[in-house]
Amino acid sequence: MKRNASILGCLFVVVGGCPTAVTVPFPSRLVDGLNVLSDENRERLINRVGEPAIIDVGDSIRGIITMNILTNANGTALLGGTSGNPEVTAIFQLLVLEKTETALAGTFDFTFGPDPAFAAEFGVPAGTIIRAYVDESNNAALDAGTLAASEARAIDGELFIDLGFTGPDGAPGAGEGWLARGADNGGLPINPGEVVGTANFAISRTSEQGAGADLSFSPQSSLFFGQGAEFIGGSAARGTTGLNTPWSFSSDTTITFVLAGGSS
């Protein structure tokens, strides 16, 4: 699937500012080949099982994302904020499928998957985990006064892409998965400088909605999940104690994708 997507032009845009309307062509710095996005996230626990602050099987992690840096063969550029380029934001939700304590006391291995409640909320396919948007207003506010206000600013742009697992009934497809290791107690004071968990994931497009659904992405190879996923990423989660935020956790994530030749 290929498209000269003007929305994508401003989404990852890296050349001297977009005009007021999203009408620029595919930007020169978004290259055929490897592109790397970095971001800042906020998360919270949706408790359904066990103690309120403990991450258990059946609970979910919900959060919002702001992608603020693009790096590729043409260099590095900022997105959103005061960069002069539109912002890239997202909302996501992960269901805890497995939890196993490691040899290090208080540390657990987790397996995550799509949450049916998230798919029902947004009317998307069963495997969808992330919905990404592009917005020229640059109004994202990770630490807005309430959770609802933060989420509203993350999803008020134009839908770009739905990502997650593409197997039957939302199961992982070829090369897809989401694994994490870390503490399970979100009720403790956690310093924003302390890493309490790490994750690796591999996901692909789950719907035909958004400009990104029509672009040509090459399958990538993951150390943890094998060959086949279109987007591969890793993240590190930290606490938010002392920060003025309604969210329980913060994290930073790096995501890679490879545009196939002729995508533009």
C-alpha positions as semicolon CSV with decimal commas, in nm:
position;residue;x (nm);y (nm);z (nm)
1;M;0,000;0,000;0,000
2;K;0,150;0,333;-0,106
3;R;0,047;0,694;-0,077
4;N;0,200;1,040;-0,107
5;A;0,057;1,132;0,233
6;S;0,053;1,505;0,303
7;I;-0,051;1,430;0,661
8;L;0,260;1,219;0,707
9;G;0,460;1,504;0,563
10;C;0,374;1,716;0,863
11;L;0,362;1,423;1,101
12;F;0,731;1,345;1,099
13;V;0,823;1,670;0,950
14;V;1,172;1,787;0,971
15;V;1,217;2,055;0,715
16;G;1,164;2,416;0,796
17;G;0,810;2,436;0,939
18;C;0,479;2,327;0,796
19;P;0,225;2,577;0,664
20;T;-0,096;2,632;0,857
21;A;-0,276;2,366;0,654
22;V;-0,136;2,015;0,630
23;T;-0,050;2,028;0,261
24;V;0,325;1,968;0,235
25;P;0,449;1,663;0,043
26;F;0,645;1,380;0,196
27;P;0,937;1,557;0,368
28;S;1,292;1,517;0,249
29;R;1,416;1,402;0,587
30;L;1,172;1,113;0,626
31;V;1,373;0,867;0,422
32;D;1,318;0,537;0,253
33;G;1,499;0,312;0,497
34;L;1,533;0,332;0,874
35;N;1,356;0,604;1,071
36;V;1,374;0,632;1,451
37;L;1,122;0,809;1,675
38;S;1,179;0,895;2,042
39;D;0,916;1,006;2,289
40;E;0,801;1,086;2,642
41;N;0,507;0,897;2,793
42;R;0,282;0,884;3,098
43;E;0,108;0,572;3,230
44;R;-0,130;0,452;3,498
45;L;-0,261;0,119;3,623
46;I;-0,619;0,011;3,554
47;N;-0,675;-0,221;3,849
48;R;-0,917;-0,510;3,806
49;V;-0,749;-0,787;4,007
50;G;-0,587;-0,800;4,351
51;E;-0,451;-0,505;4,546
52;P;-0,517;-0,158;4,402
53;A;-0,155;-0,063;4,326
54;I;-0,016;-0,405;4,233
55;I;0,016;-0,503;3,866
56;D;-0,155;-0,840;3,826
57;V;-0,273;-1,060;3,540
58;G;-0,602;-0,911;3,420
59;D;-0,502;-0,552;3,498
60;S;-0,413;-0,302;3,226
61;I;-0,160;-0,026;3,174
62;R;-0,302;0,283;2,998
63;G;-0,103;0,583;2,884
64;I;-0,038;0,867;2,645
65;I;0,259;0,940;2,421
66;T;0,427;1,245;2,268
67;M;0,679;1,171;1,992
68;N;0,927;1,458;1,996
69;I;1,241;1,348;1,806
70;L;1,291;1,194;1,461
71;T;1,632;1,058;1,359
72;N;1,731;0,906;1,026
73;A;2,000;0,929;0,759
74;N;1,923;1,301;0,716
75;G;1,990;1,385;1,081
76;T;1,776;1,466;1,384
77;A;1,475;1,695;1,411
78;L;1,229;1,798;1,680
79;L;0,852;1,752;1,659
80;G;0,573;1,937;1,840
81;G;0,616;2,191;2,117
82;T;0,792;2,505;1,996
83;S;0,973;2,324;1,713
84;G;0,749;2,474;1,447
85;N;0,652;2,123;1,337
86;P;0,323;1,946;1,416
87;E;0,311;1,714;1,714
88;V;0,275;1,337;1,707
89;T;0,074;1,194;1,996
90;A;-0,086;0,864;2,088
91;I;-0,296;0,676;2,340
92;F;-0,237;0,311;2,429
93;Q;-0,363;0,034;2,654
94;L;-0,201;-0,300;2,739
95;L;-0,357;-0,601;2,912
96;V;-0,138;-0,804;3,150
97;L;-0,146;-1,162;3,022
98;E;0,133;-1,326;3,224
99;K;0,335;-1,241;3,535
100;T;0,629;-1,447;3,665
101;E;0,864;-1,355;3,950
102;T;1,233;-1,358;3,858
103;A;1,528;-1,467;4,069
104;L;1,556;-1,106;4,188
105;A;1,296;-1,060;4,460
106;G;1,029;-0,805;4,374
107;T;1,107;-0,817;4,002
108;F;0,873;-0,984;3,754
109;D;0,858;-1,080;3,388
110;F;0,536;-0,963;3,221
111;T;0,370;-1,052;2,893
112;F;0,131;-0,790;2,757
113;G;-0,130;-0,800;2,487
114;P;-0,419;-0,598;2,344
115;D;-0,702;-0,504;2,582
116;P;-1,050;-0,581;2,442
117;A;-1,185;-0,287;2,642
118;F;-0,959;-0,049;2,447
119;A;-1,070;-0,194;2,113
120;A;-1,434;-0,155;2,216
121;E;-1,380;0,202;2,338
122;F;-1,238;0,319;2,005
123;G;-1,414;0,079;1,771
124;V;-1,090;-0,068;1,635
125;P;-0,977;-0,425;1,552
126;A;-0,918;-0,663;1,843
127;G;-0,537;-0,649;1,827
128;T;-0,505;-0,270;1,846
129;I;-0,282;-0,139;2,126
130;I;-0,184;0,211;2,010
131;R;-0,369;0,487;1,821
132;A;-0,139;0,764;1,692
133;Y;-0,242;1,114;1,580
134;V;-0,092;1,423;1,417
135;D;-0,195;1,768;1,537
136;E;-0,090;2,114;1,422
137;S;-0,213;2,283;1,738
138;N;0,081;2,145;1,942
139;N;-0,133;2,140;2,253
140;A;-0,019;1,810;2,405
141;A;0,012;1,831;2,783
142;L;0,132;1,511;2,947
143;D;0,082;1,658;3,291
144;A;-0,244;1,846;3,241
145;G;-0,454;1,887;3,554
146;T;-0,651;1,564;3,513
147;L;-0,612;1,230;3,339
148;A;-0,907;1,313;3,115
149;A;-0,753;1,646;3,011
150;S;-0,420;1,483;2,928
151;E;-0,587;1,213;2,721
152;A;-0,811;1,461;2,540
153;R;-0,509;1,658;2,417
154;A;-0,338;1,340;2,303
155;I;-0,624;1,228;2,077
156;D;-0,761;1,557;1,940
157;G;-0,552;1,549;1,622
158;E;-0,610;1,363;1,297
159;L;-0,571;0,986;1,323
160;F;-0,249;0,864;1,164
161;I;-0,224;0,493;1,238
162;D;-0,350;0,203;1,453
163;L;-0,083;-0,040;1,576
164;G;-0,081;-0,369;1,763
165;F;-0,101;-0,743;1,696
166;T;-0,228;-0,875;1,363
167;G;-0,287;-1,244;1,436
168;P;-0,629;-1,411;1,470
169;D;-0,850;-1,247;1,735
170;G;-0,576;-1,005;1,834
171;A;-0,303;-1,262;1,894
172;P;0,056;-1,175;1,797
173;G;0,125;-1,212;1,425
174;A;0,463;-1,296;1,274
175;G;0,742;-1,125;1,464
176;E;0,507;-0,949;1,708
177;G;0,501;-0,942;2,088
178;W;0,528;-0,726;2,402
179;L;0,748;-0,828;2,699
180;A;0,855;-0,635;3,009
181;R;1,054;-0,681;3,329
182;G;1,022;-0,473;3,644
183;A;0,860;-0,409;3,980
184;D;0,488;-0,473;4,028
185;N;0,409;-0,220;4,302
186;G;0,302;0,118;4,173
187;G;0,192;0,238;4,515
188;L;0,542;0,303;4,647
189;P;0,717;0,641;4,618
190;I;0,925;0,609;4,300
191;N;1,182;0,870;4,205
192;P;1,148;1,007;3,849
193;G;1,514;0,925;3,794
194;E;1,480;0,559;3,889
195;V;1,403;0,296;3,626
196;V;1,144;0,051;3,762
197;G;1,078;-0,145;3,444
198;T;1,189;-0,204;3,086
199;A;0,999;-0,336;2,787
200;N;1,055;-0,456;2,431
201;F;0,780;-0,477;2,174
202;A;0,714;-0,545;1,806
203;I;0,384;-0,439;1,645
204;S;0,224;-0,370;1,306
205;R;-0,072;-0,189;1,149
206;T;-0,407;-0,325;1,264
207;S;-0,651;-0,122;1,054
208;E;-0,692;0,068;0,728
209;Q;-0,769;0,393;0,909
210;G;-0,537;0,694;0,895
211;A;-0,280;0,810;0,641
212;G;-0,016;0,575;0,779
213;A;-0,221;0,270;0,686
214;D;-0,143;0,331;0,318
215;L;0,235;0,358;0,350
216;S;0,478;0,078;0,263
217;F;0,667;-0,051;0,568
218;S;0,928;-0,326;0,545
219;P;0,917;-0,613;0,798
220;Q;1,188;-0,587;1,062
221;S;1,379;-0,843;1,264
222;S;1,356;-0,840;1,646
223;L;1,597;-1,008;1,887
224;F;1,302;-1,109;2,105
225;F;1,021;-1,179;1,857
226;G;1,180;-1,275;1,526
227;Q;1,098;-1,147;1,177
228;G;0,786;-0,974;1,055
229;A;0,672;-0,674;1,261
230;E;0,666;-0,328;1,102
231;F;0,747;-0,129;1,418
232;I;1,000;-0,232;1,683
233;G;1,055;-0,049;2,010
234;G;1,185;-0,048;2,364
235;S;1,106;0,163;2,669
236;A;1,212;0,236;3,026
237;A;0,957;0,326;3,294
238;R;1,019;0,558;3,589
239;G;0,825;0,698;3,881
240;T;0,655;1,037;3,910
241;T;0,691;1,105;4,284
242;G;0,740;1,479;4,335
243;L;0,612;1,572;3,988
244;N;0,294;1,772;3,939
245;T;0,112;1,509;3,734
246;P;-0,198;1,291;3,763
247;W;-0,007;0,993;3,617
248;S;0,165;0,721;3,823
249;F;0,452;0,645;3,585
250;S;0,660;0,816;3,318
251;S;0,862;0,648;3,047
252;D;1,066;0,710;2,737
253;T;1,042;0,496;2,428
254;T;1,233;0,453;2,103
255;I;1,052;0,311;1,798
256;T;1,196;0,218;1,459
257;F;1,027;0,165;1,124
258;V;1,161;0,108;0,774
259;L;0,993;0,274;0,477
260;A;1,017;0,065;0,163
261;G;1,154;0,225;-0,152
262;G;0,888;0,413;-0,342
263;S;0,669;0,474;-0,034
264;S;0,634;0,836;-0,126
